[in-house]
Amino acid sequence: MITSFFPGRVRLRAPVFKEADLVEKARSILEKSEAIKKVEHNPVTGSVLIEYNPAKVPMEKLLPMQDFFTRLANEAQHFDGSNREKILSMLEELDGIFGGS
């Protein structure tokens, strides 16, 4: 769930963000983009703050991925451990997308 958003800064909160290994996997993927400035993780509150350069976010690439991000957000919000493999699979898919950009 997005708890705050300003151009260049977005804070997300979900149960999955209490899982350090999953957050680190996502961070390693996000940091492949030159648009990402910083990713801060708070495992106690289950939140992630992403700071990015809005001028470098390729909207033409993000808009077609809207369904993917909606599905990933749903899995993250309803994380209970049983969907860990599903989330890891989706992160691998995202890595392929970011790696191919």
C-alpha positions as CSV (number, residue, x, y, z in Angstrom):
1,M,0.0,0.0,0.0
2,I,1.3,3.5,-0.8
3,T,1.2,5.5,2.4
4,S,2.7,8.7,0.9
5,F,3.7,9.9,-2.5
6,F,5.4,13.0,-3.9
7,P,7.2,13.2,-7.2
8,G,10.6,11.7,-6.4
9,R,9.6,10.0,-3.2
10,V,7.2,7.1,-2.4
11,R,6.6,5.2,0.9
12,L,5.1,1.7,0.8
13,R,3.9,-0.3,3.7
14,A,2.9,-4.0,3.6
15,P,3.5,-7.2,5.6
16,V,6.0,-8.5,3.1
17,F,8.4,-5.6,3.9
18,K,9.1,-7.2,7.3
19,E,10.9,-9.9,5.4
20,A,14.5,-8.6,5.0
21,D,15.5,-11.1,2.3
22,L,12.6,-10.2,0.0
23,V,13.2,-6.5,0.5
24,E,16.9,-6.9,-0.3
25,K,16.0,-8.8,-3.5
26,A,13.6,-6.0,-4.6
27,R,16.2,-3.4,-3.7
28,S,18.9,-5.1,-5.8
29,I,16.5,-5.0,-8.8
30,L,15.4,-1.4,-8.3
31,E,18.9,-0.1,-7.9
32,K,19.7,-1.3,-11.4
33,S,17.7,1.7,-12.6
34,E,19.6,5.0,-12.8
35,A,16.3,6.6,-11.7
36,I,16.6,5.2,-8.2
37,K,18.5,7.4,-5.7
38,K,17.9,5.6,-2.5
39,V,15.9,2.7,-0.9
40,E,15.4,2.8,2.8
41,H,13.8,-0.2,4.6
42,N,12.2,-0.3,8.1
43,P,11.6,-4.0,9.0
44,V,9.9,-3.1,12.2
45,T,7.1,-1.1,10.6
46,G,7.1,-3.0,7.3
47,S,7.8,0.0,5.2
48,V,10.1,1.0,2.4
49,L,10.9,4.5,1.2
50,I,12.0,4.9,-2.4
51,E,13.6,8.1,-3.5
52,Y,13.9,8.5,-7.3
53,N,14.6,11.0,-10.0
54,P,11.1,11.6,-11.6
55,A,12.7,13.0,-14.8
56,K,14.4,9.5,-15.3
57,V,11.2,7.4,-14.8
58,P,10.3,6.1,-18.2
59,M,6.5,6.3,-18.0
60,E,6.2,4.7,-21.4
61,K,7.7,1.6,-19.9
62,L,5.9,1.7,-16.6
63,L,2.3,2.2,-17.9
64,P,2.2,-1.2,-19.7
65,M,3.3,-2.8,-16.4
66,Q,0.4,-1.5,-14.4
67,D,-1.3,-4.9,-14.2
68,F,2.0,-6.6,-13.1
69,F,2.5,-4.0,-10.3
70,T,-1.1,-4.4,-9.2
71,R,-0.7,-8.2,-8.9
72,L,2.6,-7.7,-7.1
73,A,1.1,-5.2,-4.7
74,N,-1.8,-7.6,-3.9
75,E,0.7,-10.4,-3.1
76,A,2.7,-8.0,-1.0
77,Q,-0.2,-6.7,0.9
78,H,-1.6,-10.2,1.7
79,F,1.8,-11.8,2.5
80,D,1.6,-14.5,5.1
81,G,4.6,-16.7,4.1
82,S,2.6,-19.1,2.0
83,N,3.0,-16.8,-1.0
84,R,6.8,-16.3,-0.6
85,E,7.6,-18.3,-3.7
86,K,5.0,-16.4,-5.8
87,I,6.6,-13.1,-4.7
88,L,10.1,-14.4,-5.5
89,S,8.9,-15.5,-8.9
90,M,7.4,-12.1,-9.5
91,L,10.6,-10.4,-8.4
92,E,12.5,-12.6,-10.9
93,E,10.1,-11.5,-13.6
94,L,10.7,-7.9,-12.6
95,D,14.5,-8.4,-12.6
96,G,14.2,-9.6,-16.2
97,I,12.3,-6.5,-17.1
98,F,14.8,-4.2,-15.4
99,G,17.7,-6.1,-16.7
100,G,16.4,-5.8,-20.3
101,S,15.9,-2.0,-20.1
